Amino acid sequence: MALHENHLKRGLKSRHIQLIALGGAIGTGLFLGVAQTVSMAGPSILLGYAVAGLIAFLIMRQLSEMMVDEPVAGSFSHFADKYCGRFAGFLTGWNYWVLYVLVSMAELSAVGIYVQYWFPEIPTWVSALGCFVFANAISMFNVRAFGETEFWFAVIKVVAIVAMILYGIFLLFSGGAGPQAGVANLWQHGGFFAHGIEGLVMSMAVLMFSFGGLEVIGITAAEADNPSKSIPKATNQALWRILVFYVGSLAVLLSLYPWNQIKPGASPFVLIFKALDAGAVAHVLNLVVLTAAVSVYNSCVYSNSRMLYGLATQGHAPRALLKVNERGVPLVSLSVSAVATVICVAVNYALPGKALGMLMGLAVAGMMINWAMISWSHLRFRQAKAAQGAKPVFASPFYPVTNWLCLAFLAGILVIMYMTPEMRVSVWLIPVWLVVLGVGYRMRMRTRDTAAA
């Protein structure tokens, strides 16, 4: 099939955009990561998810305002490049790409854990490799194929979570969950703040990883059929969906089962229903959380290829990455991202028990840079629009107070990460990573100057 320079093609409908935004947030963070945060904070983790969800929503509103005004490839990398300077665009784009290679590894590691629930003899890397082949094959068709696949993945997750919440409420009120179940579990066993305010605060760094997929909506702008309508609708629905799926489901689960009996390392959703002798339900839930991990990795494959394409359009990556086929798929960018992600197989093989926790810490550090750049770019975007006398179509609320609030919150997360021994290395890596990106930027600029000469 002949490759040629072309533009991405618009093929994502409103229903695709809405479910892609939702699907990106419902993955490993909700189904697997909550076990660790619950053990750190106890029932007060409900408050943590509500606060973090609000911050995530505000940042997505800031991003969506810019996207509706300028629906282009590269999304927040483009905005950083245009409003904060060339290096900011280079930094944001390559940081995002590397971040989502790490997220891809984390999700593929989770796939291995979920498959071992049924088949403990299968090595995690085998399951990861199968998921890798499947997701990359889907992305090779066209953007519509990705959107449709992600739509149905998200539908499965939504239906399962709603059904689980309703079934949990039924067990609570019918007495079918046994004598240990009851809403009182939310304040017994040490109280709502079982580990004090400090426990809640220290859990926030791990907790933030749960919302790391929300910004994938920003990558869809260049391929959305009607971004001025679909993106605002998807963004506005994000807040209440976070409250229902994170806070609602956790409130039911923590009522059904004492929080201090939930052990890190496996999905509390599956463990709780297995402990309640709802064996069939536990198997269905494990299938759902497996679907969630495959879904998020599927989004990573899409996002990484489009970000590389966006970097190439800005001149921050080789022009070869601009090549797409007649279906609008950037095959070169897709292939480069796939090769980088293959490293996951080696990581899983070398560190099967430690890979997920290590990668989550590194991904949170990269996510902090990403989200901070979105808020900062939005500040500069608004200033530029004000200078032109233009008003935003989809204005984010309470600008600029919410921008500074988000930036202060993200700075606080970095402090918490530094205070957490197993995550401290991630904080130390941030300045090192920025220096690496700075060197890469200088080399890229020198290469462009030589080519121009």
N, C-alpha and C positions, 0 to 999 in steps of 0.2 A: 504494500500500500504506500503510495507516494506521500511523503510528508512535505508540507509547504507552510510558509508563514501565513498565519491567519489569525482571526480573533476567536475568542471563546464564544460559544453560541448560547443564547438564552433558551433554557428549557425547563427551569424550575418554577413550578406553579406555587400559588399561595399556600396550599395545603402541604407541599413539600417543605417550604421555608419554615412554617410553623412547627412541623414535627422534627425537622433537622435541628432547630434551636432547642427543642425540648429533649430530643434524643441525645444531644451532646452533653447535657447536664445529668442525665440518668445513666450512670455507668458504674465503674468500679468504686468511685467515691461514695455513692449511696449504698451499694450492695455489699461491698467488702470493707471499705475504709471506715464505716461507722462503728465497726467493732472496736477499733483502736480508740476512736474519739469517745465512745461511751465509757470505756474503761478509764479514760483520763478525767472525764468531767462528770460522769454519772448522769442523772436525768436532766441536769441543767444544759446538756448538749442541745436540747430543744431550743433554748434561747440563743445558743451559739449559731445554729443553722439559720434561725430567723434573722439575726443581725448580719451574718455573712451573705445571706441571700439578698438582703436589701442593698448592701454595698455592690454586689454583683449586678443587680438590676440597674442601679444608678450608672454604673460604668457601661452597661449595654445600651442604656438610653443615650449616653454621650456618643457612643460609637454609631448608633442608629441615626442620630441627627446628622452626622457627617455623611453617612452612607446614602441617605435619602437625597441629600443635596448633590452628592457626587458618587453615583453607583459605578465604581471602576474596579478593575482587577488589582489585587494586592491589598485592598481595603486599608487597614490601619497603618500598614507600611507606607502606602501612598500618602496618607494624611500626614504622617510624621515627616516624610520626605518633603512635602509641599509646604508645611507650616512650621516645622521645627528645624529644617536644614537637611542637607544631603546625608550627613553621617547618621542623623536620627533615623532616616528612612532605611539606610543600610542595616543599622543596628536592630531596628524593630523587625524587619523582615527575616533576617538570618536568625535572630533570637527565636522568633516564632517557629521557624522551620526546625531548628535543633530541638526546641522544646517539644514539638509534636513528634519528633523521632523518639524522644524519651517517653512521651505519653503512649506512643504506639507500643513501645517495649513493655510498659506497665500493663496495658490492656491485654497484650498477648500473654504476659505472665499470668494474668488473672484467668484467661481462658484455660490455661493448663491446670490451675487450681480447681476450677469448677468441673472440668472433665474428670479429674481424679476423685471427685465425690462419688462417681459411678464406677470408674475404672482406675483404681489406685496404682495399678501396675504400669499404666501408660506414662512415660516421661513427659514432663511439662513441655519440653521443646517440640515434641511431635505434634501436640495439639496446637501449639503456637504456629508451627509451620503450615498446618492445614488451614488455619484462619488467615494467615498471610496470603496464601495462594488464592483463596476464595475472594477476599476483599479487593486485591489488585486486579483480579479477572473482571469483577463487576465494574471497576472504574475504567477499564479499557473500552467499554462499549460507548457510552456517552453520558452526559450529565443527567439526562432524564432517567437512565438506568440506575445511577447512584441515588437520585432523589426518590425514585419509586421504592428501591430496596430499603432506604433509610426510613421512608414513611411507614412501611409495614413493620420494620423492626421496632419503631417507636410506638406504633399501635399496640404491638404485643406487650411492650413494657407498661404502657399506660393502663391497658385493660387488666393486666396482672396485678399492678399495684393497687388499683381501685378495688379489685376483687379481694385482694389480701386485706385491705383496710376494712371492707364490709364484713368479711369472714371473721376478722379479729374482733370487731365490735359485737358480732353475733355470739362469739365464744365468751366474751366478757359478760354480756347481759343474760346469756342462757345458763351460765355456770359450767359450760362444757370445757373450760380451760383449767378447771381444778381449783383447789383452795388457795394456791399461791398467786392466782391471777386477781387483778383488781387495780383500779385507778390509783389506789393508795401506794402502789409500787413507785409512783412518781415522786413521792416525798418520804417514803420509808427507806430502810436500809442505808441510813446515813443522811437523809434529807435530800431536798431538791439539789442543793449545792453540796453533793456528797464529798467532794474534794475541795470545797471552798471556791471562792471566786478565782483563786490562782489556778485551780484545775481546769476551769472553763477557759480562762485566758490562754493557758499553755496548749490547749487542744485546738486553738483557732488555726494554727499553721497547717496542721494535718487536715482540718476540716475544709479549708479553702480549696484544697485540691478537688473537692467534690464539684465545684462550680467552674472548673477550668475549661469545660467544653462549650460554655455559652457563647463565647466569642466566635465560634465557627459560623454563626449567622453572618458575620462580617465578610466572610470569604464568598458568600453566595451572591453578593450584590451584582457582580458583572454577568451572572448567568440567570438572574431572576427575570421572569416574564414582565412583572410589574413591580419593581422594587419600591416605588413611592407608596404603594398600598400594602404589599405583603410584609415588608420589613417592620413598619410601625405596628402592624397587627401582631406579628410574632413576638416582638419585643414587649409590648404591653401585657401580653398574656404570660410572660415569663414569671412575674412576681407571684401571682396567685398559684401558679403551677408549682413553684418552689415550695410555697407554704403547704400545699396539699401533699405533694409527693415526699418531701423531706420531713417537715415538721409533723404532718398528719400521720404518715406511716410509722415514724419513730415513736410517736406518742402512743399509738396502739400497741406496738411491739413491746415497749417498755412497761406498759400496763399488763400485758399478758405474762411477762416473764421478768423476774427481778434482774435489774441491770448488772448486779455484781456477779451474776452467773454466766454472763456473756463473755466469751474468751476471744481475744484477738487472733487473727489468722484464718478465720473462716467466716462465711456470711451469716450474720445473726438472724437474718430472715429465714434461712434454711434451718439453722440450729434450733430456733425457737419452735417452729412448727414440728420439727422432728421430736423435740422434747415433749411436745403436747400429744404425741402419738398420731399426728396427722401425717402419716408417712407419704401418702399420695401427694398431698399438698407440698411437702418438702421437695419431692422430686420435680413437681411442676415449677416450683420457685427456683430450683437450681437450673432448670432449663431456661427460665426467664433471665436470671442473672448471667447465664452464659450468653444468651442473646444480647444482653446489654453490653457486655464486653466486646462482642463481635461488632456490634453497632458502632460503638465509639471508635474502635480501630478503623472501621469502614470510613467514618468521618475524617479520621486522621489521614488516611490515604488520599482522600479528596482534597483536604485542606493543604497538605504539604505540596501536592503537585501544583495547585493554584497559586500558592504563595511563591514558589520558585518562578512560575510564569510571571507573576506580578513584579518580582525583583528584576527579572530580565527586561520587562517593559520600562522600568525606571533606570536601567543601565547598571544595576547593582549585581548582575549575574550575567554569565555568557549568553549571547544572543541565540545560541543553539537551543536554549530552553524555551524560546518563543515558538518553536515549531510544533504545530498541531496537525492532526489529520482532518479529513473532510467531515468527521463527526464532531469536531470541536474539542477533541481530547488532546491535551498537551502530553504526548507520549514520552518525550524526552525527560520532561520534569517528573513525570510519573515513575519512569525507570530509575532516575537518580535517587528519588526518595525511597523506592523499593530496595535498592542496593544498600542504602544507609540503614534501613530497618532490619535487614537480614542479620545485623549484629545481634539482634535480640536472641536469635537461636543460640549463639555462642554464650551470651550472658546467662540465659536460662540453663545451659548445660554446665557452666562453671559455677554459678551461684543459685541453684534452684530454690533454696529457702530464703535467701536474702535479697534477691533481685528486685522484688516488688517494692519493698520498703525503701531501698536505696534510690530507686528510680523515682519514686513519688517525691522524695525530698528534693532531688535535683529538678524535677518538673515544677514544683512549687516555686523554687527560686526563679526559674525562667518565666513563670507566669506572673510573678510580681513585677518584673521588668516590663512585660507585655502590657499589663493592665495600667501600670503607672504611665506608660507612653500614650495609651489611649486617652487618659484623663488630661495629660499635659497637651497632647495634640489638639484636644477639644478646646482647651483654654485659648490656644493660639488661633485656632479656627474661628472661634467666636470674635476674637479681637480683629481678625482680618475682615470678617463679615461686617462688623460694626464700622470699620474704617471705610467700607464700600457703601455703607448705608443700607445693607441688605438684612433681611430678617429670615431666620431659619424656618423651614416648613414644619419640621417635627422637633420642636425645641425641647431639650432635656430640662427637667424641673430644677428650680432654685439655683441656676447658674449665677455666680461661680462658687457659691458656698459648698455645693455638693462635690465639685471638683476637688477643692481643698480637703474636704472631709474624706473623700476616697483616697487621696494621696497620703493623708495622715494615717489612715487605717492601714494602708499597705506598708508604710514605714514601720508601724507597730508590729505587723506580722514578721517583718525582717528581724526586729528586736527579739520577738518570741523565738524565732528560729535559731538565733544566736544563743539564746539561753537554754535551748534544747540540745544536749550533747550530741545525739545522733543526727541532728540536722545542722549543726554548726558548720560543718564542712561545706554545706551548700551556700551559706552566707559568704564564707571565705572565697568560694569559687566565683562569686559575682564580679568583684573587681578584676580577677584574673580573666574571666570571660570577656569583660568589657575591653580589656587590653588586647586580647586576641582579636576581637571584632575590630578594634581600632587599627591594628596591623593589617588585617584583611581589607579594611576600607582603603588604607593607603596603597596597598598593592593593587587593588582593583582600579583606583583612580590613575595610578601610574600606567597600568595596562591600557586603559582607555586613552590616556594622553598619547601613548606611543602609537596606538592604532590610528588616532586622529592625525598625528604628524606624518 
